[in-house]
Amino acid sequence: MRKQQIENAAYEVATQVRVVEDTIDSALAEIAELQARMLRARSASGVGVSTGHAALEQLAAALHGLVAARGGMANCHAALKDTKEFVPGLRTVSFGDGDDCPPPQALTELRIVA
């Protein structure tokens, strides 16, 4: 019973780590899209490069912070993987085909259907 509780808790943590990693990646992609839209809007409006530059700098700072957060999550993930070795009952647990982490939920195999 206790072993199952430990395994369930570890699975919930591993799943949430994956969710946070995916969320950060999604936010990075959205910031990249926003940057592109801001640059296109400036170009389309014909205003000077300095117009809106402060906003672009702030967005770049936010991007930098998210990249740092992504690295922090990668380090957290690695530390949790190492920590597993010290938790009784988890040393031999893996999820699926030898992978220590649960698979991403959005990962599906694409097939052509006729």
DSSP file (Angstrom, degrees, kcal/mol; ACC not computed):
  #  RESIDUE AA STRUCTURE BP1 BP2  ACC     N-H-->O    O-->H-N    N-H-->O    O-->H-N    TCO  KAPPA ALPHA  PHI   PSI    X-CA   Y-CA   Z-CA
    1    1 A M     >        0   0    0      0, 0.0     4,-2.0     0, 0.0     5,-0.1   0.000 360.0 360.0 360.0 -49.9    0.0    0.0    0.0
    2    2 A R  H  >  +     0   0    0      1,-0.2     4,-2.4     2,-0.2     5,-0.2   0.893 360.0  54.8 -63.8 -39.4    2.7    2.5    1.0
    3    3 A K  H  > S+     0   0    0      1,-0.2     4,-2.5     2,-0.2    -1,-0.2   0.908 108.0  49.6 -60.3 -41.7    4.8    1.5   -2.1
    4    4 A Q  H  > S+     0   0    0      2,-0.2     4,-2.7     1,-0.2    -1,-0.2   0.888 109.3  51.6 -64.9 -39.4    1.8    2.3   -4.3
    5    5 A Q  H  X S+     0   0    0     -4,-2.0     4,-2.5     2,-0.2    -2,-0.2   0.908 111.1  47.8 -63.4 -41.2    1.3    5.7   -2.6
    6    6 A I  H  X S+     0   0    0     -4,-2.4     4,-2.5     2,-0.2    -2,-0.2   0.928 113.0  47.9 -64.7 -45.3    5.0    6.5   -3.2
    7    7 A E  H  X S+     0   0    0     -4,-2.5     4,-2.4     2,-0.2    -2,-0.2   0.906 112.4  49.2 -62.8 -42.2    4.7    5.4   -6.9
    8    8 A N  H  X S+     0   0    0     -4,-2.7     4,-2.4     2,-0.2    -2,-0.2   0.920 111.8  48.4 -63.3 -43.9    1.5    7.4   -7.4
    9    9 A A  H  X S+     0   0    0     -4,-2.5     4,-2.3     1,-0.2    -2,-0.2   0.916 112.1  49.2 -63.2 -42.5    3.1   10.6   -5.8
   10   10 A A  H  X S+     0   0    0     -4,-2.5     4,-2.7     1,-0.2    -2,-0.2   0.897 110.8  50.3 -63.9 -40.4    6.2   10.2   -8.0
   11   11 A Y  H  X S+     0   0    0     -4,-2.4     4,-2.7     2,-0.2    -1,-0.2   0.909 109.8  50.5 -64.5 -41.6    4.1    9.8  -11.1
   12   12 A E  H  X S+     0   0    0     -4,-2.4     4,-2.2     2,-0.2    -2,-0.2   0.907 112.5  46.8 -63.0 -41.5    2.1   12.9  -10.3
   13   13 A V  H  X S+     0   0    0     -4,-2.3     4,-2.5     2,-0.2    -2,-0.2   0.942 113.6  48.1 -64.4 -47.1    5.3   14.9   -9.7
   14   14 A A  H  X S+     0   0    0     -4,-2.7     4,-1.9     1,-0.2    -2,-0.2   0.895 112.3  49.1 -62.0 -40.6    6.8   13.6  -13.0
   15   15 A T  H  X S+     0   0    0     -4,-2.7     4,-1.9     1,-0.2    -1,-0.2   0.908 111.6  48.8 -65.3 -41.9    3.6   14.3  -14.9
   16   16 A Q  H  X S+     0   0    0     -4,-2.2     4,-2.6     2,-0.2    -2,-0.2   0.868 107.0  55.9 -67.7 -35.8    3.5   17.9  -13.5
   17   17 A V  H  X S+     0   0    0     -4,-2.5     4,-2.5     1,-0.2    -1,-0.2   0.934 108.4  48.4 -58.8 -45.0    7.1   18.5  -14.4
   18   18 A R  H  X S+     0   0    0     -4,-1.9     4,-2.5     1,-0.2    -2,-0.2   0.897 110.2  51.6 -62.9 -40.3    6.3   17.6  -18.0
   19   19 A V  H  X S+     0   0    0     -4,-1.9     4,-2.4     2,-0.2    -1,-0.2   0.922 110.8  47.7 -62.3 -44.5    3.3   19.9  -18.0
   20   20 A V  H  X S+     0   0    0     -4,-2.6     4,-2.4     2,-0.2    -2,-0.2   0.920 111.7  50.3 -64.3 -43.2    5.4   22.8  -16.7
   21   21 A E  H  X S+     0   0    0     -4,-2.5     4,-2.2     1,-0.2    -2,-0.2   0.931 112.8  46.3 -59.6 -45.9    8.1   22.1  -19.3
   22   22 A D  H  X S+     0   0    0     -4,-2.5     4,-2.3     1,-0.2    -1,-0.2   0.869 110.8  53.3 -65.1 -36.7    5.6   22.1  -22.1
   23   23 A T  H  X S+     0   0    0     -4,-2.4     4,-2.4     2,-0.2    -1,-0.2   0.905 109.0  48.4 -65.9 -42.0    3.9   25.3  -20.7
   24   24 A I  H  X S+     0   0    0     -4,-2.4     4,-2.4     2,-0.2    -2,-0.2   0.929 111.5  50.0 -64.3 -44.3    7.2   27.1  -20.7
   25   25 A D  H  X S+     0   0    0     -4,-2.2     4,-2.1     1,-0.2    -2,-0.2   0.904 111.0  49.7 -60.0 -40.9    8.0   26.0  -24.3
   26   26 A S  H  X S+     0   0    0     -4,-2.3     4,-2.2     2,-0.2    -1,-0.2   0.911 109.9  50.4 -64.1 -42.7    4.5   27.1  -25.4
   27   27 A A  H  X S+     0   0    0     -4,-2.4     4,-2.3     1,-0.2    -2,-0.2   0.884 108.6  52.9 -63.7 -38.1    5.0   30.5  -23.7
   28   28 A L  H  X S+     0   0    0     -4,-2.4     4,-2.2     2,-0.2    -1,-0.2   0.915 109.3  48.7 -62.4 -42.4    8.4   30.9  -25.5
   29   29 A A  H  X S+     0   0    0     -4,-2.1     4,-2.1     1,-0.2    -2,-0.2   0.894 110.8  50.8 -64.7 -39.2    6.7   30.2  -28.9
   30   30 A E  H  X S+     0   0    0     -4,-2.2     4,-2.4     2,-0.2    -2,-0.2   0.887 109.2  50.5 -66.4 -38.9    4.0   32.7  -28.1
   31   31 A I  H  X S+     0   0    0     -4,-2.3     4,-2.8     2,-0.2    -2,-0.2   0.917 108.9  51.9 -64.7 -41.8    6.6   35.4  -27.2
   32   32 A A  H  X S+     0   0    0     -4,-2.2     4,-2.2     1,-0.2    -2,-0.2   0.909 110.6  48.6 -60.0 -41.3    8.4   34.7  -30.5
   33   33 A E  H  X S+     0   0    0     -4,-2.1     4,-2.4     2,-0.2    -1,-0.2   0.909 110.8  50.5 -64.6 -42.0    5.1   35.1  -32.4
   34   34 A L  H  X S+     0   0    0     -4,-2.4     4,-2.6     2,-0.2    -2,-0.2   0.914 108.9  51.7 -62.9 -42.8    4.4   38.4  -30.5
   35   35 A Q  H  X S+     0   0    0     -4,-2.8     4,-2.3     1,-0.2    -1,-0.2   0.942 110.5  48.4 -58.3 -47.1    7.8   39.7  -31.4
   36   36 A A  H  X S+     0   0    0     -4,-2.2     4,-2.4     1,-0.2    -1,-0.2   0.906 112.1  49.0 -61.0 -42.2    7.3   38.9  -35.0
   37   37 A R  H  X S+     0   0    0     -4,-2.4     4,-2.6     1,-0.2    -1,-0.2   0.890 109.8  51.6 -66.1 -39.0    3.9   40.6  -35.0
   38   38 A M  H  X S+     0   0    0     -4,-2.6     4,-2.2     2,-0.2    -1,-0.2   0.916 111.6  47.0 -63.6 -41.9    5.3   43.7  -33.3
   39   39 A L  H  X S+     0   0    0     -4,-2.3     4,-2.1     2,-0.2    -2,-0.2   0.897 113.2  48.2 -68.3 -39.8    8.0   44.0  -35.9
   40   40 A R  H  X S+     0   0    0     -4,-2.4     4,-2.9    -5,-0.2    -2,-0.2   0.899 110.6  52.0 -65.3 -39.3    5.5   43.5  -38.8
   41   41 A A  H  X S+     0   0    0     -4,-2.6     4,-2.0     2,-0.2    -2,-0.2   0.905 110.0  48.5 -64.0 -41.3    3.2   46.1  -37.3
   42   42 A R  H  X>S+     0   0    0     -4,-2.2     4,-1.1     2,-0.2     5,-0.9   0.921 114.0  46.6 -63.5 -43.0    6.0   48.6  -37.0
   43   43 A S  H  <5S+     0   0    0     -4,-2.1     3,-0.3     1,-0.2    -2,-0.2   0.916 112.7  49.1 -65.1 -43.7    7.0   47.9  -40.6
   44   44 A A  H  <5S+     0   0    0     -4,-2.9    -1,-0.2     1,-0.2    -2,-0.2   0.843 111.5  49.4 -66.2 -33.6    3.4   48.1  -41.9
   45   45 A S  H  <5S-     0   0    0     -4,-2.0    -1,-0.2    -5,-0.2    -2,-0.2   0.693 101.1-135.2 -81.2 -17.9    2.8   51.4  -40.1
   46   46 A G  T  <5 +     0   0    0     -4,-1.1    -3,-0.2    -3,-0.3    -4,-0.1   0.652  52.2 145.2  75.7  14.3    5.9   53.0  -41.4
   47   47 A V      < -     0   0    0     -5,-0.9    -1,-0.2     1,-0.1    -2,-0.1  -0.370  56.0 -82.4 -80.8 166.1    7.0   54.5  -38.1
   48   48 A G    >   -     0   0    0      1,-0.1     3,-1.1    -2,-0.1    -1,-0.1  -0.177  35.8-111.2 -66.7 159.5   10.6   54.8  -37.0
   49   49 A V  T 3  S+     0   0    0      1,-0.3    -1,-0.1    -3,-0.1    -2,-0.1   0.819 115.7  60.9 -61.1 -32.5   12.5   51.9  -35.4
   50   50 A S  T >  S+     0   0    0      2,-0.1     3,-1.8     3,-0.1     4,-0.4   0.741  80.9  98.9 -70.5 -21.2   12.6   53.7  -32.1
   51   51 A T  T <  S+     0   0    0     -3,-1.1    -4,-0.1     1,-0.3    -9,-0.0  -0.533 101.9   2.3 -69.0 121.6    8.8   53.7  -31.9
   52   52 A G  T 3> S+     0   0    0     -2,-0.4     4,-1.9     3,-0.0    -1,-0.3   0.505  93.4 125.4  81.5   3.7    7.8   50.8  -29.7
   53   53 A H  H <>  +     0   0    0     -3,-1.8     4,-2.5     1,-0.2     5,-0.2   0.884  69.0  56.4 -64.3 -37.6   11.5   49.9  -29.0
   54   54 A A  H  > S+     0   0    0     -4,-0.4     4,-2.1     1,-0.2    -1,-0.2   0.902 107.5  49.0 -60.5 -40.3   11.0   50.0  -25.2
   55   55 A A  H  > S+     0   0    0      2,-0.2     4,-2.3     1,-0.2    -1,-0.2   0.901 110.0  51.3 -65.5 -39.9    8.2   47.5  -25.5
   56   56 A L  H  X S+     0   0    0     -4,-1.9     4,-2.2     1,-0.2    -2,-0.2   0.886 108.9  51.2 -64.6 -38.4   10.4   45.2  -27.6
   57   57 A E  H  X S+     0   0    0     -4,-2.5     4,-2.0     2,-0.2    -1,-0.2   0.909 110.0  49.5 -63.7 -41.7   13.1   45.5  -25.0
   58   58 A Q  H  X S+     0   0    0     -4,-2.1     4,-2.1     2,-0.2    -2,-0.2   0.887 110.8  49.9 -64.5 -38.9   10.7   44.5  -22.2
   59   59 A L  H  X S+     0   0    0     -4,-2.3     4,-2.4     2,-0.2    -1,-0.2   0.892 108.6  52.4 -66.1 -39.4    9.5   41.5  -24.3
   60   60 A A  H  X S+     0   0    0     -4,-2.2     4,-2.4     2,-0.2    -2,-0.2   0.883 108.3  51.4 -63.4 -37.8   13.1   40.5  -24.9
   61   61 A A  H  X S+     0   0    0     -4,-2.0     4,-2.2     2,-0.2    -2,-0.2   0.898 109.7  49.5 -64.7 -40.8   13.7   40.6  -21.1
   62   62 A A  H  X S+     0   0    0     -4,-2.1     4,-2.2     2,-0.2    -2,-0.2   0.904 110.3  51.1 -64.0 -40.6   10.6   38.4  -20.6
   63   63 A L  H  X S+     0   0    0     -4,-2.4     4,-2.4     2,-0.2    -2,-0.2   0.920 108.8  50.9 -60.8 -45.0   11.9   36.0  -23.2
   64   64 A H  H  X S+     0   0    0     -4,-2.4     4,-2.2     1,-0.2    -2,-0.2   0.906 109.4  51.0 -60.3 -42.2   15.3   35.9  -21.4
   65   65 A G  H  X S+     0   0    0     -4,-2.2     4,-2.3     1,-0.2    -1,-0.2   0.891 110.3  48.8 -63.2 -40.0   13.5   35.1  -18.1
   66   66 A L  H  X S+     0   0    0     -4,-2.2     4,-2.5     2,-0.2    -2,-0.2   0.871 108.7  52.9 -69.1 -35.9   11.5   32.3  -19.7
   67   67 A V  H  X S+     0   0    0     -4,-2.4     4,-2.0     2,-0.2    -2,-0.2   0.916 110.8  48.1 -63.7 -41.3   14.7   30.8  -21.2
   68   68 A A  H  X S+     0   0    0     -4,-2.2     4,-2.4     2,-0.2    -2,-0.2   0.904 110.9  50.8 -63.7 -41.0   16.2   30.9  -17.8
   69   69 A A  H  X S+     0   0    0     -4,-2.3     4,-2.4     2,-0.2    -2,-0.2   0.881 107.6  53.8 -63.1 -38.1   13.1   29.2  -16.3
   70   70 A R  H  X S+     0   0    0     -4,-2.5     4,-2.1     2,-0.2    -1,-0.2   0.916 109.7  47.3 -62.4 -43.4   13.3   26.5  -19.0
   71   71 A G  H  X S+     0   0    0     -4,-2.0     4,-2.3     1,-0.2    -2,-0.2   0.895 110.1  53.1 -64.3 -39.7   16.9   25.8  -18.0
   72   72 A G  H  X S+     0   0    0     -4,-2.4     4,-2.5     1,-0.2    -2,-0.2   0.892 108.7  49.4 -61.8 -39.7   15.9   25.7  -14.3
   73   73 A M  H  X S+     0   0    0     -4,-2.4     4,-2.8     2,-0.2    -1,-0.2   0.885 108.6  53.0 -67.3 -37.6   13.1   23.2  -15.1
   74   74 A A  H  X S+     0   0    0     -4,-2.1     4,-2.1     2,-0.2    -2,-0.2   0.918 111.8  45.9 -62.1 -41.9   15.6   21.1  -17.0
   75   75 A N  H  X S+     0   0    0     -4,-2.3     4,-2.5     2,-0.2    -2,-0.2   0.891 112.1  51.1 -67.0 -39.4   17.9   21.1  -13.9
   76   76 A C  H  X S+     0   0    0     -4,-2.5     4,-2.7     2,-0.2     5,-0.2   0.921 109.1  51.4 -61.2 -44.7   15.0   20.3  -11.7
   77   77 A H  H  X S+     0   0    0     -4,-2.8     4,-2.1     1,-0.2    -2,-0.2   0.922 111.5  46.8 -58.8 -46.4   14.0   17.4  -13.9
   78   78 A A  H  X S+     0   0    0     -4,-2.1     4,-2.1     1,-0.2    -1,-0.2   0.897 112.0  50.6 -64.2 -40.6   17.5   16.0  -13.7
   79   79 A A  H  X S+     0   0    0     -4,-2.5     4,-2.5     2,-0.2    -2,-0.2   0.895 110.0  49.8 -65.5 -39.7   17.7   16.5   -9.9
   80   80 A L  H  X S+     0   0    0     -4,-2.7     4,-1.6     2,-0.2    -1,-0.2   0.896 108.7  52.8 -65.3 -38.7   14.4   14.7   -9.5
   81   81 A K  H  < S+     0   0    0     -4,-2.1     4,-0.4    -5,-0.2    -2,-0.2   0.914 112.6  44.5 -61.4 -42.5   15.6   11.8  -11.6
   82   82 A D  H >< S+     0   0    0     -4,-2.1     3,-1.2     1,-0.2     4,-0.2   0.877 109.1  57.0 -67.8 -37.6   18.7   11.6   -9.4
   83   83 A T  H >< S+     0   0    0     -4,-2.5     3,-2.4     1,-0.3     4,-0.4   0.810  90.3  73.7 -63.8 -30.9   16.6   11.9   -6.2
   84   84 A K  G >< S+     0   0    0     -4,-1.6     3,-1.3     1,-0.3     6,-0.3   0.819  85.9  65.0 -52.8 -32.9   14.6    8.9   -7.3
   85   85 A E  G <  S+     0   0    0     -3,-1.2    -1,-0.3    -4,-0.4    -2,-0.2   0.694 101.2  49.8 -66.2 -18.1   17.6    6.7   -6.4
   86   86 A F  G <  S+     0   0    0     -3,-2.4    -1,-0.3    -4,-0.2    -2,-0.2   0.430  90.6  88.8-101.5  -0.9   17.2    7.6   -2.7
   87   87 A V  S X> S-     0   0    0     -3,-1.3     3,-2.2    -4,-0.4     4,-0.6  -0.875  83.1-121.3-101.7 116.8   13.5    6.9   -2.4
   88   88 A P  T 34 S+     0   0    0      0, 0.0    -2,-0.1     0, 0.0    -3,-0.0  -0.296  96.6  19.8 -56.8 132.6   12.8    3.4   -1.3
   89   89 A G  T 34 S+     0   0    0     -4,-0.1     3,-0.1   -83,-0.0    -4,-0.1   0.263 110.5  77.1  93.1 -11.7   10.5    1.7   -3.9
   90   90 A L  T X4  +     0   0    0     -3,-2.2     3,-1.5    -6,-0.3    -5,-0.1   0.583  65.4  86.5-104.9 -12.0   11.3    4.1   -6.7
   91   91 A R  T 3< S+     0   0    0     -4,-0.6    -1,-0.1     1,-0.3    -6,-0.1   0.813  99.7  36.5 -59.7 -29.7   14.7    2.9   -7.8
   92   92 A T  T 3  S+     0   0    0     -3,-0.1     2,-0.4     2,-0.0    -1,-0.3   0.311  93.9 110.0-106.2   9.0   13.2    0.3  -10.1
   93   93 A V    <   +     0   0    0     -3,-1.5     2,-0.3    -9,-0.1    -3,-0.0  -0.705  34.1 157.2 -90.6 132.7   10.2    2.3  -11.3
   94   94 A S        -     0   0    0     -2,-0.4     2,-0.7     2,-0.1     6,-0.2  -0.947  37.9-121.9-142.3 166.0   10.1    3.6  -14.9
   95   95 A F        -     0   0    0      4,-2.6     4,-0.4    -2,-0.3     2,-0.4  -0.888  68.2 -39.6-115.5 102.3    7.2    4.6  -17.1
   96   96 A G  S    S+     0   0    0     -2,-0.7     2,-2.3     2,-0.1    -2,-0.1  -0.683 120.5  15.2  94.0-137.1    6.8    2.7  -20.3
   97   97 A D  S    S-     0   0    0     -2,-0.4    -1,-0.1     1,-0.2     3,-0.1  -0.337 125.9 -63.1 -81.7  59.0    9.6    1.6  -22.6
   98   98 A G  S    S+     0   0    0     -2,-2.3     2,-0.4     1,-0.3    -1,-0.2   0.529  97.6 136.4  78.8   4.3   12.5    2.1  -20.2
   99   99 A D        -     0   0    0     -4,-0.4    -4,-2.6     1,-0.1    -1,-0.3  -0.708  51.0-147.5 -88.1 135.7   11.9    5.9  -19.9
  100  100 A D  S    S+     0   0    0     -2,-0.4    -1,-0.1    -6,-0.2    -4,-0.1   0.625  80.4  61.6 -75.1 -12.5   12.1    7.3  -16.4
  101  101 A C  S    S-     0   0    0     -6,-0.2    -6,-0.1    -7,-0.1    -2,-0.1  -0.838  92.4-104.0-115.9 150.1    9.5    9.9  -17.2
  102  102 A P        -     0   0    0      0, 0.0     3,-0.1     0, 0.0    -6,-0.1  -0.428  49.8-100.1 -65.7 148.4    5.9    9.6  -18.3
  103  103 A P        -     0   0    0      0, 0.0     2,-0.1     0, 0.0   -85,-0.0  -0.324  43.4 -92.2 -68.6 152.6    5.4   10.3  -22.0
  104  104 A P    >   -     0   0    0      0, 0.0     3,-1.0     0, 0.0   -89,-0.0  -0.403  31.4-132.6 -62.2 141.5    4.2   13.7  -23.1
  105  105 A Q  T 3  S+     0   0    0      1,-0.2   -86,-0.0    -3,-0.1   -87,-0.0   0.834 102.6  52.4 -66.7 -33.5    0.4   13.7  -23.4
  106  106 A A  T 3  S+     0   0    0      2,-0.0     2,-0.7     0, 0.0    -1,-0.2   0.513  81.2 109.9 -84.2  -3.1    0.4   15.4  -26.8
  107  107 A L    <   +     0   0    0     -3,-1.0     2,-0.3     2,-0.0     0, 0.0  -0.628  41.7 155.7 -78.4 113.5    2.8   12.9  -28.4
  108  108 A T        -     0   0    0     -2,-0.7     2,-0.5     0, 0.0    -2,-0.0  -0.974  45.5-111.9-135.7 151.7    0.9   10.8  -30.9
  109  109 A E        -     0   0    0     -2,-0.3     2,-0.3     1,-0.0    -2,-0.0  -0.718  32.8-136.0 -83.4 126.4    2.0    8.9  -33.9
  110  110 A L        -     0   0    0     -2,-0.5     2,-0.4     2,-0.0    -1,-0.0  -0.640  25.7-178.5 -84.8 139.0    0.6   10.4  -37.1
  111  111 A R        -     0   0    0     -2,-0.3     2,-0.5     2,-0.0    -2,-0.0  -0.983  28.9-119.8-135.9 147.6   -0.8    8.0  -39.7
  112  112 A I        -     0   0    0     -2,-0.4     2,-0.5     2,-0.0    -2,-0.0  -0.762  28.4-160.8 -87.0 127.7   -2.3    8.5  -43.1
  113  113 A V              0   0    0     -2,-0.5    -2,-0.0     1,-0.1     0, 0.0  -0.940 360.0 360.0-113.4 125.5   -5.8    7.3  -43.2
  114  114 A A              0   0    0     -2,-0.5    -1,-0.1     0, 0.0    -2,-0.0   0.446 360.0 360.0 -93.4 360.0   -7.4    6.5  -46.6
